[in-house]
Amino acid sequence: MKILVRKFLEKESTPGIFLMGITILALIFSNTFLSEFYNTFLHTKIEFKIGSILEISKPLILWVNDGLMAIFFLFVGLEIKRELILGHLSSFSKIALPAIAAVGGMLVPALIYVFFNYNNEFALKGWAIPTATDIAFALGILSLLGKRVPVSLKIFLMALAIFDDLGAILIIAFFYTADVSVLSLSLALLCIIILFIMNRMKITAVSVYILVGIILWIFVLKSGVHATLAGIILAFTIPLNVQNEKNKRVSPVKRLEHNIHFWVAFYILPIFAFVNAGIDLRSLSLNEIVNPVSLGIICGLFIGKQLGVFSFVYLAVKFNLAKLPNGTSWAQVYGISVLTGIGFTMSLFIDSLAFADSSMFSYTDKLAILIGSILSGLIGYLILLKVKGKKQVSE
């Protein structure tokens, strides 16, 4: 039994399947007699206090969105750093196609959303919601196809998602930042300087970086800049490879990435999904679902992502800026383009920043994210399943 559980947990598709199950659980809680308990649970106040020096008081949902998601972004940052230096993004030839595809995959969905909501200033805050890709879900669906999809195409999707995450980080930093506290920001900058000094001193003790990182998170939270950015900053200050006193090469980045991967996949993202995906569908009507915000999100994810990614890949190849991944066909690239419309956790996260606790859209924005993501996942899977027998270019 233990062996079967271990094999299940090690599968690429498992995090995506687990997320799907947690999402269904959240919908059950929010649409049954458990809804009152669910909403009370989400808004339970949790306080952290150190005398009169420090006080953080937030509802549970914000502790998840600001706190646990900082750990998620730490993991993302570690992955980006490793790939940029040693991995699939370490040269121009490797990054050209996924980088260009990611730009298209963010630009076109944003334009589609703006097209639907250009005359509503408040609704325009959500322009970035359909620009995101949930890599856990996308890779999970891709893994269900097994050998029908070449490894090079999986690497392309991973690299594209990494650039997508970079884009999300920049969007959060520049467009979803509240009024800034100069004092807190200055103290956060001091923490960053300390982290870089530690890096230059080649300190390998991950626990020391984490300690300073927690202090950094507190100051970033208090500064008005979104606290999750502390995770990214921390990741980029941790050394990738260091020669220790025994003349052995150690990698704090790889060690930390390995240690938190399981927690991110099976605790942090599922908890985030549980507290954010609970949508009360009992009083929804068709008129509420087809409002401009919902249409902008659904069309942005399902149409905008595939159109943006595929068209930018086509132009990049046509103008010899990049080449298709080895062993892939245009039909497979199109299928992957459709899969990038699975926004889910990242879209829900940006939605929580854009509209905060506003009830203006009666949760239809979250429902739209689910609809757009489900359509993209289902259609993308069917396309890739259908083109499995197509002759491919050899390695």
C-alpha positions as CSV (number, residue, x, y, z in Angstrom):
1,M,0.0,0.0,0.0
2,K,2.8,2.4,0.9
3,I,4.5,1.7,-2.4
4,L,1.3,2.4,-4.3
5,V,0.9,5.7,-2.5
6,R,4.5,6.7,-3.1
7,K,4.2,5.9,-6.8
8,F,1.0,8.0,-7.0
9,L,2.6,11.0,-5.3
10,E,5.6,10.8,-7.7
11,K,3.5,11.0,-10.8
12,E,3.6,14.3,-12.7
13,S,-0.2,14.3,-13.0
14,T,-0.8,13.9,-9.2
15,P,-0.5,17.6,-8.2
16,G,-3.0,18.6,-10.9
17,I,-5.4,15.8,-9.9
18,F,-5.1,16.7,-6.3
19,L,-5.8,20.4,-7.0
20,M,-8.9,19.4,-9.0
21,G,-10.2,17.3,-6.1
22,I,-9.6,20.2,-3.6
23,T,-11.4,22.6,-6.0
24,I,-14.5,20.3,-6.1
25,L,-14.3,20.1,-2.3
26,A,-14.3,23.9,-2.0
27,L,-17.4,24.1,-4.3
28,I,-19.2,21.5,-2.2
29,F,-18.4,23.5,1.0
30,S,-19.6,26.7,-0.6
31,N,-22.8,25.3,-2.1
32,T,-24.2,23.2,0.7
33,F,-25.2,23.5,4.4
34,L,-21.5,23.9,5.0
35,S,-21.3,27.3,3.3
36,E,-21.8,29.3,6.5
37,F,-19.0,27.3,8.2
38,Y,-16.8,27.7,5.1
39,N,-17.2,31.5,5.0
40,T,-16.7,31.9,8.7
41,F,-13.5,29.8,8.4
42,L,-12.1,31.9,5.6
43,H,-12.6,35.2,7.5
44,T,-11.4,34.0,10.9
45,K,-9.1,36.7,12.2
46,I,-5.6,35.5,13.1
47,E,-3.2,37.9,14.9
48,F,0.5,37.8,15.3
49,K,1.8,40.2,17.9
50,I,5.2,41.1,19.6
51,G,4.3,43.6,22.3
52,S,3.9,47.0,20.7
53,I,6.7,46.5,18.2
54,L,4.8,44.4,15.6
55,E,1.2,43.5,15.0
56,I,-0.2,41.6,12.0
57,S,-3.9,41.0,12.0
58,K,-5.5,39.4,8.9
59,P,-8.4,37.0,8.1
60,L,-7.3,33.4,7.3
61,I,-7.7,33.8,3.5
62,L,-5.2,36.7,3.5
63,W,-2.7,34.7,5.6
64,V,-2.9,32.1,2.8
65,N,-2.7,34.6,-0.1
66,D,0.0,36.8,1.4
67,G,1.9,34.2,3.5
68,L,1.7,30.7,2.1
69,M,1.8,32.1,-1.5
70,A,5.1,33.8,-0.6
71,I,6.5,30.3,-0.1
72,F,5.0,29.3,-3.5
73,F,6.8,32.2,-5.1
74,L,10.0,31.3,-3.3
75,F,9.7,27.9,-5.0
76,V,9.0,29.5,-8.4
77,G,12.0,31.9,-7.9
78,L,14.3,29.0,-7.1
79,E,13.2,27.2,-10.2
80,I,13.6,30.2,-12.4
81,K,17.1,30.9,-11.0
82,R,18.2,27.3,-11.6
83,E,16.8,27.2,-15.1
84,L,18.3,30.5,-16.1
85,I,21.8,29.5,-15.0
86,L,22.0,25.8,-15.7
87,G,18.8,24.6,-17.3
88,H,16.4,25.0,-20.2
89,L,16.7,28.8,-20.2
90,S,20.5,29.1,-20.0
91,S,21.1,30.3,-23.6
92,F,19.3,32.5,-26.1
93,S,18.5,29.5,-28.4
94,K,16.8,27.8,-25.5
95,I,14.8,30.8,-24.3
96,A,13.8,32.5,-27.5
97,L,10.7,30.4,-28.4
98,P,9.2,30.1,-24.9
99,A,9.9,33.7,-24.1
100,I,8.3,35.0,-27.3
101,A,5.3,32.6,-26.8
102,A,4.9,33.8,-23.2
103,V,4.7,37.4,-24.4
104,G,2.0,36.5,-26.8
105,G,0.2,34.5,-24.2
106,M,0.1,37.5,-21.8
107,L,-0.5,40.3,-24.4
108,V,-3.5,38.9,-26.3
109,P,-5.6,37.8,-23.3
110,A,-5.0,41.1,-21.7
111,L,-6.2,42.9,-24.9
112,I,-9.3,40.7,-25.1
113,Y,-10.2,41.5,-21.5
114,V,-9.7,45.2,-22.0
115,F,-11.9,45.0,-25.2
116,F,-14.8,43.7,-23.0
117,N,-14.3,46.1,-20.1
118,Y,-12.7,49.3,-21.6
119,N,-15.6,51.5,-20.3
120,N,-15.5,50.2,-16.7
121,E,-12.6,51.7,-14.7
122,F,-13.0,49.3,-11.8
123,A,-13.4,46.2,-14.0
124,L,-10.2,47.1,-15.8
125,K,-8.2,46.3,-12.7
126,G,-8.7,42.7,-13.6
127,W,-6.9,42.9,-17.0
128,A,-4.1,40.6,-15.9
129,I,-6.4,37.8,-14.7
130,P,-6.4,35.8,-18.0
131,T,-2.7,36.3,-18.6
132,A,-1.7,33.5,-16.2
133,T,-1.0,29.8,-16.7
134,D,-1.3,27.2,-13.9
135,I,1.8,25.0,-14.6
136,A,0.7,22.2,-12.1
137,F,-2.6,21.7,-13.9
138,A,-1.1,22.1,-17.4
139,L,1.7,19.6,-16.8
140,G,-0.7,17.3,-15.0
141,I,-2.9,17.0,-18.1
142,L,0.1,16.7,-20.4
143,S,1.4,13.8,-18.3
144,L,-1.9,11.9,-18.8
145,L,-1.0,11.7,-22.5
146,G,2.2,9.8,-21.8
147,K,4.5,9.2,-24.8
148,R,2.0,10.8,-27.2
149,V,3.7,14.1,-26.3
150,P,7.5,14.3,-26.9
151,V,9.7,15.4,-24.0
152,S,10.8,18.5,-25.9
153,L,7.2,19.7,-25.9
154,K,6.9,19.3,-22.1
155,I,10.2,21.3,-21.7
156,F,8.7,24.0,-24.0
157,L,5.6,24.2,-21.8
158,M,7.7,24.3,-18.6
159,A,9.9,27.1,-20.0
160,L,6.9,29.0,-21.3
161,A,5.3,28.8,-17.8
162,I,8.5,30.0,-16.2
163,F,8.4,33.2,-18.3
164,D,4.7,33.4,-17.6
165,D,5.5,33.4,-13.9
166,L,8.1,36.1,-14.4
167,G,5.5,38.2,-16.2
168,A,3.1,37.6,-13.3
169,I,5.8,38.7,-10.8
170,L,6.4,41.9,-12.8
171,I,2.6,42.6,-13.1
172,I,2.1,42.2,-9.3
173,A,5.1,44.4,-8.6
174,F,4.1,47.3,-10.9
175,F,0.3,47.1,-11.1
176,Y,-1.0,45.6,-7.8
177,T,0.9,47.5,-5.2
178,A,-0.9,49.7,-2.6
179,D,0.3,53.0,-1.1
180,V,4.0,52.5,-0.2
181,S,5.4,53.0,3.3
182,V,8.9,54.5,2.8
183,L,10.1,53.3,6.3
184,S,9.0,49.7,5.8
185,L,10.4,49.7,2.2
186,S,13.8,51.0,3.5
187,L,13.9,48.2,6.1
188,A,13.0,45.7,3.4
189,L,15.9,47.1,1.3
190,L,18.3,46.6,4.2
191,C,17.2,42.9,4.4
192,I,17.9,42.5,0.7
193,I,21.4,44.0,1.1
194,I,22.1,41.6,4.0
195,L,20.9,38.7,1.9
196,F,23.2,39.7,-1.0
197,I,26.1,40.1,1.4
198,M,25.4,36.6,2.7
199,N,25.4,35.4,-0.9
200,R,28.7,37.0,-1.7
201,M,30.2,35.5,1.5
202,K,29.0,32.1,0.1
203,I,27.0,31.2,3.2
204,T,25.3,27.9,2.5
205,A,23.1,27.5,5.6
206,V,19.6,27.8,4.1
207,S,18.1,28.4,7.6
208,V,19.9,31.7,7.9
209,Y,18.5,32.9,4.5
210,I,15.0,31.8,5.6
211,L,15.3,33.7,8.9
212,V,16.2,36.9,7.1
213,G,13.6,36.1,4.5
214,I,10.9,36.0,7.1
215,I,11.9,39.4,8.4
216,L,12.0,40.7,4.8
217,W,8.4,39.3,4.2
218,I,7.2,41.3,7.3
219,F,8.7,44.5,6.0
220,V,7.4,44.0,2.5
221,L,4.0,43.2,3.8
222,K,4.0,46.4,5.9
223,S,5.4,48.5,3.0
224,G,2.4,48.1,0.8
225,V,4.2,46.1,-1.9
226,H,2.6,42.7,-2.2
227,A,4.3,40.4,0.3
228,T,4.7,37.4,-2.1
229,L,7.5,39.3,-3.9
230,A,9.6,38.7,-0.8
231,G,9.7,35.0,-1.8
232,I,11.1,35.8,-5.3
233,I,13.7,38.2,-3.9
234,L,14.8,35.6,-1.3
235,A,15.1,32.9,-4.0
236,F,17.4,35.0,-6.1
237,T,19.8,35.7,-3.2
238,I,20.3,32.0,-2.3
239,P,23.5,30.7,-3.9
240,L,23.1,28.1,-6.7
241,N,26.4,26.4,-6.3
242,V,29.1,26.9,-3.6
243,Q,32.4,25.1,-2.9
244,N,32.4,24.1,0.8
245,E,35.3,23.7,3.2
246,K,35.6,20.1,2.2
247,N,36.1,21.2,-1.4
248,K,32.7,19.7,-2.4
249,R,30.2,21.5,-4.5
250,V,26.9,22.1,-2.7
251,S,23.7,23.7,-4.1
252,P,21.6,25.5,-1.5
253,V,19.1,26.3,-4.3
254,K,18.6,22.7,-5.3
255,R,18.4,21.6,-1.7
256,L,15.8,24.1,-0.7
257,E,13.8,23.5,-3.9
258,H,13.8,19.8,-3.3
259,N,12.7,20.3,0.4
260,I,9.7,22.5,-0.3
261,H,8.5,21.0,-3.6
262,F,6.2,18.4,-1.8
263,W,4.8,21.1,0.5
264,V,4.1,23.5,-2.4
265,A,2.4,20.8,-4.5
266,F,0.4,19.0,-1.8
267,Y,-0.2,21.6,0.8
268,I,0.3,25.3,-0.2
269,L,-1.4,25.2,-3.7
270,P,-4.3,23.0,-2.5
271,I,-4.9,25.2,0.6
272,F,-4.9,28.2,-1.7
273,A,-7.3,26.5,-4.1
274,F,-9.6,25.5,-1.2
275,V,-9.9,29.1,0.3
276,N,-10.2,30.8,-3.1
277,A,-12.2,28.5,-5.4
278,G,-15.3,28.3,-3.2
279,I,-18.0,29.9,-5.3
280,D,-21.6,30.0,-4.3
281,L,-23.5,29.0,-7.4
282,R,-26.9,28.7,-5.9
283,S,-28.1,32.2,-6.7
284,L,-26.3,32.7,-10.0
285,S,-28.2,33.4,-13.2
286,L,-27.1,33.4,-16.8
287,N,-27.2,37.2,-16.9
288,E,-24.7,37.4,-14.1
289,I,-22.3,34.9,-15.8
290,V,-22.2,36.8,-19.2
291,N,-21.2,40.1,-17.7
292,P,-18.2,41.8,-19.4
293,V,-15.8,40.8,-16.7
294,S,-16.7,37.1,-17.0
295,L,-16.6,37.2,-20.8
296,G,-13.3,39.0,-20.7
297,I,-11.8,36.3,-18.4
298,I,-13.3,33.3,-20.2
299,C,-12.4,34.5,-23.7
300,G,-9.0,35.8,-22.5
301,L,-8.1,32.3,-21.1
302,F,-9.7,30.1,-23.7
303,I,-9.3,32.2,-26.9
304,G,-6.6,34.8,-26.0
305,K,-4.0,32.4,-24.5
306,Q,-4.1,29.9,-27.5
307,L,-4.3,32.7,-30.0
308,G,-1.4,34.7,-28.4
309,V,0.9,31.7,-27.8
310,F,0.4,30.0,-31.2
311,S,0.5,33.1,-33.3
312,F,3.7,34.4,-31.6
313,V,5.3,30.9,-32.0
314,Y,4.3,30.9,-35.7
315,L,5.8,34.4,-36.3
316,A,9.0,33.5,-34.4
317,V,9.6,30.4,-36.5
318,K,8.5,32.1,-39.8
319,F,11.1,34.9,-39.2
320,N,13.8,32.5,-38.1
321,L,13.9,33.8,-34.6
322,A,13.5,30.3,-33.2
323,K,12.8,26.7,-34.1
324,L,10.0,24.4,-33.1
325,P,10.9,21.9,-30.3
326,N,12.4,18.7,-31.7
327,G,10.0,16.0,-32.5
328,T,6.9,18.2,-32.5
329,S,4.3,19.2,-35.1
330,W,2.3,22.4,-35.5
331,A,-0.8,20.6,-34.4
332,Q,0.9,19.6,-31.1
333,V,2.1,23.1,-30.6
334,Y,-1.5,24.3,-31.0
335,G,-2.6,21.8,-28.5
336,I,0.0,23.1,-26.0
337,S,-1.2,26.7,-26.8
338,V,-4.7,25.7,-25.8
339,L,-3.5,24.2,-22.5
340,T,-1.8,27.4,-21.5
341,G,-5.3,28.8,-21.0
342,I,-5.5,26.8,-17.7
343,G,-5.1,29.8,-15.4
344,F,-6.7,28.5,-12.3
345,T,-4.5,29.1,-9.2
346,M,-2.4,32.0,-10.7
347,S,-5.5,33.6,-12.2
348,L,-7.4,33.3,-8.9
349,F,-4.4,34.8,-7.1
350,I,-4.3,37.8,-9.5
351,D,-8.1,38.1,-9.2
352,S,-7.7,38.4,-5.4
353,L,-5.3,41.3,-5.9
354,A,-7.3,43.0,-8.5
355,F,-10.7,43.0,-6.8
356,A,-9.7,42.2,-3.2
357,D,-12.8,41.6,-1.1
358,S,-15.2,43.4,-3.6
359,S,-18.5,41.6,-4.2
360,M,-19.3,43.7,-7.2
361,F,-19.2,40.7,-9.5
362,S,-20.8,38.2,-7.1
363,Y,-18.0,35.6,-7.5
364,T,-18.7,35.4,-11.3
365,D,-15.1,36.4,-11.9
366,K,-13.9,33.2,-10.1
367,L,-16.5,31.1,-11.9
368,A,-15.2,32.6,-15.2
369,I,-11.7,31.5,-14.3
370,L,-12.9,27.9,-13.7
371,I,-14.9,27.9,-16.9
372,G,-12.0,29.2,-19.0
373,S,-9.5,26.9,-17.4
374,I,-11.8,23.8,-17.8
375,L,-12.4,24.6,-21.4
376,S,-8.7,25.1,-22.1
377,G,-7.8,21.9,-20.3
378,L,-10.4,19.7,-21.9
379,I,-10.0,21.0,-25.5
380,G,-6.2,21.0,-25.2
381,Y,-6.2,17.4,-24.0
382,L,-8.5,16.3,-26.8
383,I,-6.4,18.0,-29.5
384,L,-3.2,16.4,-28.2
385,L,-4.9,13.1,-28.0
386,K,-6.1,13.3,-31.6
387,V,-2.8,14.2,-33.1
388,K,-0.9,11.4,-31.3
389,G,-0.3,9.4,-34.5
390,K,1.0,12.3,-36.6
391,K,4.5,11.7,-38.0
392,Q,7.1,13.7,-36.0
393,V,10.5,15.1,-36.8
394,S,13.3,12.9,-35.4
395,E,15.6,14.2,-32.8
